[in-house]
Amino acid sequence: MLTPTLDTWDDLNVNDHTILKSKKSPADIMNDIECEGARSFLVSHPEYRITPFNGQMLGAWCAKHGVPTTLKNLEVAHRDLAERGLLEIPATPKIGQQGIETVPVRGGSAVVPPTAEETAFLRKVADDPTLSDATRKKRDEQLRRAAVAQRPKFRGGDESPVVV
C-alpha cells in the first residue's frame, strides 16, 4: 500500500506559543489532540469494530510511523491494517440460500390436547352445513360461553370445569 502524507506534530502547530497560551502541559495538549482524533475517527467510521485489540493495533501503527492519532492518520492506519487482514472485523450475518434465515420460535404457546370432556363438547358443536341460522347462532353462543368460562383457568384463576 502506498502511504499518503501523514499528519505530523509539526503540522498541528503545537509549539511553545500554543503551550503558553493554553496553560496546559505539552503532554496534556498532545493527549487532547489524539483524543479528538480518535473521537472523530469513531464518528466518521461506524463500521469500525471497537475492540481493545483493534485500538492497540491502530495505536501501534501510528507509534511505528511516529505520527499522532489524528483522524487522517487513523483512517490511513485503518485502511492499511484492514487490507492486510490485521483487524478484527464485524461478523457478517449468515443468510440462507434464498436470502432469509428461518429460526424456530422459542417459548411460544404450547399445544395442549383437549381433555375427553372438551373433545365431547367439540364434537357436539362441530360445524354442520345443514344447520339453520337459528341453530348456528345457538351453537355460536355456546362456544362463546365456553370460551369465556375458560379464561380464568388460563390466566391463573379459578380452575372450575366448563359448564355449558
MODELLER restraints for C-alpha pairs under 7 A, 6 or more apart:
rsr = mdl.restraints
at = mdl.atoms
rsr.add(forms.Gaussian(group=physical.xy_distance, feature=features.Distance(at['CA:1:A'], at['CA:80:A']), mean=6.86, stdev=0.5))
rsr.add(forms.Gaussian(group=physical.xy_distance, feature=features.Distance(at['CA:6:A'], at['CA:73:A']), mean=5.85, stdev=0.5))
rsr.add(forms.Gaussian(group=physical.xy_distance, feature=features.Distance(at['CA:7:A'], at['CA:67:A']), mean=6.53, stdev=0.5))
rsr.add(forms.Gaussian(group=physical.xy_distance, feature=features.Distance(at['CA:7:A'], at['CA:72:A']), mean=7.00, stdev=0.5))
rsr.add(forms.Gaussian(group=physical.xy_distance, feature=features.Distance(at['CA:7:A'], at['CA:73:A']), mean=6.37, stdev=0.5))
rsr.add(forms.Gaussian(group=physical.xy_distance, feature=features.Distance(at['CA:8:A'], at['CA:67:A']), mean=5.30, stdev=0.5))
rsr.add(forms.Gaussian(group=physical.xy_distance, feature=features.Distance(at['CA:8:A'], at['CA:68:A']), mean=6.43, stdev=0.5))
rsr.add(forms.Gaussian(group=physical.xy_distance, feature=features.Distance(at['CA:9:A'], at['CA:67:A']), mean=6.97, stdev=0.5))
rsr.add(forms.Gaussian(group=physical.xy_distance, feature=features.Distance(at['CA:9:A'], at['CA:68:A']), mean=6.67, stdev=0.5))
rsr.add(forms.Gaussian(group=physical.xy_distance, feature=features.Distance(at['CA:19:A'], at['CA:25:A']), mean=6.75, stdev=0.5))
rsr.add(forms.Gaussian(group=physical.xy_distance, feature=features.Distance(at['CA:19:A'], at['CA:26:A']), mean=6.22, stdev=0.5))
rsr.add(forms.Gaussian(group=physical.xy_distance, feature=features.Distance(at['CA:34:A'], at['CA:68:A']), mean=6.22, stdev=0.5))
rsr.add(forms.Gaussian(group=physical.xy_distance, feature=features.Distance(at['CA:34:A'], at['CA:69:A']), mean=4.96, stdev=0.5))
rsr.add(forms.Gaussian(group=physical.xy_distance, feature=features.Distance(at['CA:34:A'], at['CA:70:A']), mean=5.88, stdev=0.5))
rsr.add(forms.Gaussian(group=physical.xy_distance, feature=features.Distance(at['CA:37:A'], at['CA:69:A']), mean=5.75, stdev=0.5))
rsr.add(forms.Gaussian(group=physical.xy_distance, feature=features.Distance(at['CA:37:A'], at['CA:70:A']), mean=4.00, stdev=0.5))
rsr.add(forms.Gaussian(group=physical.xy_distance, feature=features.Distance(at['CA:37:A'], at['CA:71:A']), mean=4.61, stdev=0.5))
rsr.add(forms.Gaussian(group=physical.xy_distance, feature=features.Distance(at['CA:38:A'], at['CA:69:A']), mean=6.58, stdev=0.5))
rsr.add(forms.Gaussian(group=physical.xy_distance, feature=features.Distance(at['CA:38:A'], at['CA:70:A']), mean=6.68, stdev=0.5))
rsr.add(forms.Gaussian(group=physical.xy_distance, feature=features.Distance(at['CA:38:A'], at['CA:71:A']), mean=6.56, stdev=0.5))
rsr.add(forms.Gaussian(group=physical.xy_distance, feature=features.Distance(at['CA:40:A'], at['CA:71:A']), mean=5.97, stdev=0.5))
rsr.add(forms.Gaussian(group=physical.xy_distance, feature=features.Distance(at['CA:41:A'], at['CA:71:A']), mean=5.20, stdev=0.5))
rsr.add(forms.Gaussian(group=physical.xy_distance, feature=features.Distance(at['CA:41:A'], at['CA:74:A']), mean=6.77, stdev=0.5))
rsr.add(forms.Gaussian(group=physical.xy_distance, feature=features.Distance(at['CA:49:A'], at['CA:88:A']), mean=6.95, stdev=0.5))
rsr.add(forms.Gaussian(group=physical.xy_distance, feature=features.Distance(at['CA:49:A'], at['CA:89:A']), mean=6.01, stdev=0.5))
rsr.add(forms.Gaussian(group=physical.xy_distance, feature=features.Distance(at['CA:49:A'], at['CA:90:A']), mean=5.87, stdev=0.5))
rsr.add(forms.Gaussian(group=physical.xy_distance, feature=features.Distance(at['CA:54:A'], at['CA:87:A']), mean=5.67, stdev=0.5))
rsr.add(forms.Gaussian(group=physical.xy_distance, feature=features.Distance(at['CA:54:A'], at['CA:88:A']), mean=6.42, stdev=0.5))
rsr.add(forms.Gaussian(group=physical.xy_distance, feature=features.Distance(at['CA:58:A'], at['CA:74:A']), mean=6.69, stdev=0.5))
rsr.add(forms.Gaussian(group=physical.xy_distance, feature=features.Distance(at['CA:58:A'], at['CA:77:A']), mean=6.05, stdev=0.5))
rsr.add(forms.Gaussian(group=physical.xy_distance, feature=features.Distance(at['CA:58:A'], at['CA:78:A']), mean=6.65, stdev=0.5))
rsr.add(forms.Gaussian(group=physical.xy_distance, feature=features.Distance(at['CA:61:A'], at['CA:77:A']), mean=6.27, stdev=0.5))
rsr.add(forms.Gaussian(group=physical.xy_distance, feature=features.Distance(at['CA:62:A'], at['CA:68:A']), mean=6.35, stdev=0.5))
rsr.add(forms.Gaussian(group=physical.xy_distance, feature=features.Distance(at['CA:62:A'], at['CA:69:A']), mean=6.30, stdev=0.5))
rsr.add(forms.Gaussian(group=physical.xy_distance, feature=features.Distance(at['CA:81:A'], at['CA:87:A']), mean=6.14, stdev=0.5))
rsr.add(forms.Gaussian(group=physical.xy_distance, feature=features.Distance(at['CA:95:A'], at['CA:101:A']), mean=5.44, stdev=0.5))
rsr.add(forms.Gaussian(group=physical.xy_distance, feature=features.Distance(at['CA:125:A'], at['CA:139:A']), mean=6.09, stdev=0.5))
rsr.add(forms.Gaussian(group=physical.xy_distance, feature=features.Distance(at['CA:142:A'], at['CA:164:A']), mean=6.60, stdev=0.5))
rsr.add(forms.Gaussian(group=physical.xy_distance, feature=features.Distance(at['CA:146:A'], at['CA:162:A']), mean=6.18, stdev=0.5))
rsr.add(forms.Gaussian(group=physical.xy_distance, feature=features.Distance(at['CA:146:A'], at['CA:164:A']), mean=6.61, stdev=0.5))
rsr.add(forms.Gaussian(group=physical.xy_distance, feature=features.Distance(at['CA:149:A'], at['CA:162:A']), mean=6.11, stdev=0.5))
rsr.add(forms.Gaussian(group=physical.xy_distance, feature=features.Distance(at['CA:150:A'], at['CA:162:A']), mean=6.67, stdev=0.5))
rsr.add(forms.Gaussian(group=physical.xy_distance, feature=features.Distance(at['CA:152:A'], at['CA:158:A']), mean=5.58, stdev=0.5))
rsr.add(forms.Gaussian(group=physical.xy_distance, feature=features.Distance(at['CA:153:A'], at['CA:159:A']), mean=5.01, stdev=0.5))
